[in-house]
């Protein structure tokens, strides 16, 4: 089927108003969906970060006493007076 000036029916050189509105509405819809997905992802990352931070605090509170115990053992094993006797 041949149209004006031998143009293909799929190629239009001008935009009609309904097509422009449809294009703008589809862009708006895609932006809303993308915004929702970004918001959901940020919420997930925030919750995961918060959970990891609380777990790190728990582990840190457990590590400090054990670190001090190991340091005391080393200090008892190697007293400071012997270190200065070189």
C-alpha positions as CSV (number, residue, x, y, z in Angstrom):
1,X,0.0,0.0,0.0
2,X,1.5,3.3,-1.1
3,X,0.7,6.6,0.7
4,X,1.4,10.2,0.0
5,X,4.8,10.9,-1.5
6,X,5.7,7.2,-1.5
7,X,5.9,7.1,2.4
8,X,5.7,3.9,4.3
9,X,2.7,3.7,6.7
10,X,5.0,3.1,9.6
11,X,7.1,6.2,9.0
12,X,5.3,9.4,9.8
13,X,7.0,12.8,9.4
14,X,4.6,14.6,11.7
15,X,3.4,13.8,15.2
16,X,-0.3,13.9,15.9
17,X,-1.5,15.2,19.2
18,X,-2.8,11.9,20.5
19,X,0.5,10.3,19.8
20,X,2.3,13.0,21.7
21,X,0.0,12.7,24.6
22,X,0.4,8.9,24.6
23,X,4.2,9.3,24.5
24,X,4.2,11.7,27.4
25,X,1.9,9.5,29.5
26,X,4.0,6.5,28.8
27,X,7.1,8.4,29.8
28,X,5.4,9.6,33.0
29,X,4.3,6.0,33.8
30,X,7.9,4.7,33.2
31,X,9.3,7.5,35.4
32,X,6.8,6.6,38.2
33,X,7.7,2.9,38.0
34,X,11.4,3.7,38.0
35,X,11.0,6.0,40.9
36,X,9.1,3.3,42.8
37,X,11.8,0.7,42.1
38,X,14.6,3.1,43.2
39,X,12.7,3.9,46.4
40,X,12.1,0.3,47.1
41,X,15.8,-0.5,46.5
42,X,16.9,2.3,48.7
43,X,14.6,1.2,51.5
44,X,16.0,-2.4,51.2
45,X,19.6,-1.1,51.3
46,X,18.8,1.1,54.3
47,X,17.2,-1.7,56.2
48,X,20.1,-4.1,55.4
49,X,22.7,-1.4,56.4
50,X,20.9,-0.8,59.7
51,X,20.8,-4.6,60.4
52,X,24.5,-5.0,59.6
53,X,25.3,-2.0,61.8
54,X,23.6,-3.5,64.8
55,X,25.3,-6.9,64.2
56,X,28.6,-5.1,63.9
57,X,28.0,-3.4,67.3
58,X,27.2,-6.8,68.9
59,X,30.4,-8.3,67.4
60,X,32.5,-5.3,68.4
61,X,31.3,-5.5,72.0
62,X,32.2,-9.2,72.1
63,X,35.6,-8.5,70.5
64,X,36.8,-5.8,72.8
65,X,36.9,-7.9,76.0
66,X,38.5,-10.9,74.2
67,X,41.1,-8.5,72.7
68,X,41.9,-7.1,76.2
69,X,42.2,-10.7,77.6
70,X,44.6,-11.6,74.8
71,X,46.6,-8.4,75.4
72,X,46.8,-9.2,79.1
73,X,48.0,-12.7,78.4
74,X,50.7,-11.3,76.1
75,X,51.7,-8.7,78.7
76,X,51.9,-11.4,81.4
77,X,54.0,-13.6,79.1
78,X,56.3,-10.8,78.1
79,X,56.6,-8.3,81.0
80,X,57.7,-4.7,80.1
81,X,60.9,-4.9,82.2
82,X,62.3,-7.7,80.0
83,X,61.6,-5.8,76.8
84,X,63.7,-2.8,78.0
85,X,66.7,-5.0,79.0
86,X,68.3,-5.3,75.5
